[in-house]
Amino acid sequence: MNPAGNASLPIAIIGGGITGLAAAHRLVRQGKTVRLFEASSRLGGSIRSERDGDWLVEGGPNSLQQTPAVAALLGELDLEAATLQARPEAKNRYLVRNGRLVAVPASPPALLVSKLFSTGAKWRLLREIFTRPRTRPADVSLAAFVESHFGREWVDYGLSPFVSGVYAGDAEKLSARHSFPSLWAMEQSHGSIIRGQIAAAKARRARGEPAGAAPIVSFADGLETLPRTLAARLPAGSVELHARVTALVPPSAGQPWQIQWTSPDSGSPPRSQLFSAVLLALPAAALAELSLPSAAASGSEPSDRPFASLADIEYPPVSSLFLGYRSDQIDHPLDGFGLLVPPLERRSIMGVLFNSTLFPGRAPEDHVALTVMTGGSRNPELARLTDEALLALVRDELAALLGVRGDPVFVRRTVWPHAIPQYTLGYERFLETMTRAEQAHPGLFIGGHVRDGISLPACIAAGEKLAARSLST
Ligand SMILES: Cc1cc2nc3c(=O)[nH]c(=O)nc-3n(C[C@H](O)[C@H](O)[C@H](O)COP(=O)(O)OP(=O)(O)OC[C@H]3O[C@@H](n4cnc5c(N)ncnc54)[C@H](O)[C@@H]3O)c2cc1C
């Protein structure tokens, strides 16, 4: 419960990524006063779009799945008309097998005739339908989970490249229960993942939602349009940039929360303010550094840093290399979303996005734009190469896979030293740390990619949940 008498105080939101902004938006719509603290000079967190002439560079996420909840948010923000739908060609996906690009079959009949998987793997898929419901005694790796349903070939050429593309992760290390909770639940309720997926599609249809995958969207000036619009709709004075929150002083009975922050480059002394509740929408490293001075020690955590152990969450580095070419430099028609590279293929890139196919307005006329992802859990050192070394390596890969000739005419690189949290086996210990801190400190709420899922829709939902929880106490 919020301390009595503090309800008129604003609610503090720490972290100006999509989670914190979604929380702020929801609270303001409920008539609450908020103050959002962001350590850097800009809002959006991992979402970083930059227009340079006719090039549109996405340094972080490139696309957003328009789930019904995302569609509702875009409606509230009057962004429907500004939303770009992915081009129909983006339905095609490519995978590397035996050094060559193979189209990923888009339908069950296409799968049966595709050369991507062996006859044995196709039979294994059909047999999966007869899997009985089961409750596992313990969590297993995502790779072990999928192998138990579909066999090894589906791990190597289905799951592993997908996990590189979504998590920049390693399916052998990720937890099945925490990284894909819906599959874990389907195994318990339906046994077969295929039957579970069919049932989920039916349920979506019954709710009046499209049964297939949610559409993929962005905006003319990139995904940063979303955080910019969310911020523009907040009342003036709601956002404090260059404000690194360092300490939360939890209330003693009847007292409000005190937030302390510094503005690193200003040279001004730390500042503080009182709040009725605190919403944390931060990456793990930032949580780990937060001080809660008068908090009681919980488990093995030092008493003044209850989230210290979250520094152990793996966040591999990722390099996102945006490259522009003249169309005549590339043999491949780039008629798809992009390509993914299974780790078994032993190449040095994780995948390539075909940006100028995915959405219009990403490259000048007669030019194309690609984004090459390197690094991740499996090859972190490749994200840290110098620009020259990376470009040389990528030039060879693109020549071999897409028939790219010559140097790019436009280059922009974004390196994420700590890109995406990995929900590895044993992740429940981190979740328990967050739950314990919330239980010990009424009025404290934690959410975002460290807890609720890493996709943008999951983070938007996390922000809305943070807002709802803070209102219900
Ligand atoms: C390279 C890359 C590609 C991705 N691609 C996709 C994609 O295509 N589709 C998709 O759905 N998802 C994608 N994701 C995932 C998605 O972008 C993130 O999970 C999501 O944006 C995280 O949002 P967040 O608000 O939880 O955290 P963040 O975006 O990390 O925001 C946290 C904010 O807190 C601030 N902060 C840190 N410490 C403090 C402090 N002490 N005080 C105040 N503020 C602080 C930070 O500066 C930051 O702005 C991608 C991520 C990356 C890195």
The ligand as a MOL file (V3000), in Angstrom:
LIG
                    3D

  0  0  0     0  0            999 V3000
M  V30 BEGIN CTAB
M  V30 COUNTS 53 58 0 0 0
M  V30 BEGIN ATOM
M  V30 1 C 20.2380 -4.3250 -31.3620 0
M  V30 2 C 18.8440 -4.6260 -30.8640 0
M  V30 3 C 17.8730 -5.0250 -31.7750 0
M  V30 4 C 16.5690 -5.3060 -31.3280 0
M  V30 5 N 15.6100 -5.6400 -32.2480 0
M  V30 6 C 14.3180 -5.7490 -31.8590 0
M  V30 7 C 13.2660 -5.8440 -32.8310 0
M  V30 8 O 13.5130 -5.7980 -34.0550 0
M  V30 9 N 11.9800 -5.9630 -32.3800 0
M  V30 10 C 11.6750 -5.9770 -31.0420 0
M  V30 11 O 10.4940 -6.1280 -30.6920 0
M  V30 12 N 12.6500 -5.8330 -30.0890 0
M  V30 13 C 13.9460 -5.7050 -30.4640 0
M  V30 14 N 14.9360 -5.4940 -29.5270 0
M  V30 15 C 14.5850 -5.5070 -28.0890 0
M  V30 16 C 13.9480 -4.2020 -27.5880 0
M  V30 17 O 14.4210 -3.1130 -28.3470 0
M  V30 18 C 14.2920 -3.9640 -26.1000 0
M  V30 19 O 14.0710 -5.1260 -25.3350 0
M  V30 20 C 13.4620 -2.8160 -25.5170 0
M  V30 21 O 13.5960 -1.6500 -26.3110 0
M  V30 22 C 13.8710 -2.5570 -24.0750 0
M  V30 23 O 13.1320 -1.4650 -23.5620 0
M  V30 24 P 13.2380 -1.0270 -22.0220 0
M  V30 25 O 12.5080 0.2440 -21.8900 0
M  V30 26 O 12.7940 -2.1560 -21.1390 0
M  V30 27 O 14.8030 -0.8290 -21.7410 0
M  V30 28 P 15.8230 0.2030 -22.4070 0
M  V30 29 O 15.4690 0.4740 -23.8180 0
M  V30 30 O 17.1740 -0.3530 -22.1170 0
M  V30 31 O 15.6130 1.5570 -21.5870 0
M  V30 32 C 16.1210 1.7390 -20.2910 0
M  V30 33 C 16.4720 3.2160 -20.1120 0
M  V30 34 O 16.9150 3.4300 -18.7660 0
M  V30 35 C 17.9400 4.4110 -18.8000 0
M  V30 36 N 18.7290 4.3210 -17.5560 0
M  V30 37 C 19.7070 3.4130 -17.2460 0
M  V30 38 N 20.1500 3.6480 -15.9910 0
M  V30 39 C 19.4560 4.6940 -15.4830 0
M  V30 40 C 19.4410 5.3730 -14.2200 0
M  V30 41 N 20.2460 5.0070 -13.1950 0
M  V30 42 N 18.6040 6.4330 -14.0550 0
M  V30 43 C 17.7630 6.8250 -15.0700 0
M  V30 44 N 17.7310 6.1930 -16.2880 0
M  V30 45 C 18.5530 5.1370 -16.4820 0
M  V30 46 C 18.7230 4.0660 -20.0500 0
M  V30 47 O 19.5080 5.1600 -20.4910 0
M  V30 48 C 17.5990 3.6930 -21.0260 0
M  V30 49 O 17.1680 4.8040 -21.7680 0
M  V30 50 C 16.2490 -5.2020 -29.9390 0
M  V30 51 C 17.2290 -4.7840 -29.0270 0
M  V30 52 C 18.5110 -4.4810 -29.4800 0
M  V30 53 C 19.5530 -4.0090 -28.4970 0
M  V30 END ATOM
M  V30 BEGIN BOND
M  V30 1 1 1 2
M  V30 2 1 2 3
M  V30 3 2 2 52
M  V30 4 2 3 4
M  V30 5 1 4 5
M  V30 6 1 4 50
M  V30 7 2 5 6
M  V30 8 1 6 7
M  V30 9 1 6 13
M  V30 10 2 7 8
M  V30 11 1 7 9
M  V30 12 1 9 10
M  V30 13 2 10 11
M  V30 14 1 10 12
M  V30 15 2 12 13
M  V30 16 1 13 14
M  V30 17 1 14 15
M  V30 18 1 14 50
M  V30 19 1 15 16
M  V30 20 1 16 17
M  V30 21 1 16 18
M  V30 22 1 18 19
M  V30 23 1 18 20
M  V30 24 1 20 21
M  V30 25 1 20 22
M  V30 26 1 22 23
M  V30 27 1 23 24
M  V30 28 2 24 25
M  V30 29 1 24 26
M  V30 30 1 24 27
M  V30 31 1 27 28
M  V30 32 2 28 29
M  V30 33 1 28 30
M  V30 34 1 28 31
M  V30 35 1 31 32
M  V30 36 1 32 33
M  V30 37 1 33 34
M  V30 38 1 33 48
M  V30 39 1 34 35
M  V30 40 1 35 36
M  V30 41 1 35 46
M  V30 42 1 36 37
M  V30 43 1 36 45
M  V30 44 2 37 38
M  V30 45 1 38 39
M  V30 46 1 39 40
M  V30 47 2 39 45
M  V30 48 1 40 41
M  V30 49 2 40 42
M  V30 50 1 42 43
M  V30 51 2 43 44
M  V30 52 1 44 45
M  V30 53 1 46 47
M  V30 54 1 46 48
M  V30 55 1 48 49
M  V30 56 2 50 51
M  V30 57 1 51 52
M  V30 58 1 52 53
M  V30 END BOND
M  V30 END CTAB
M  END
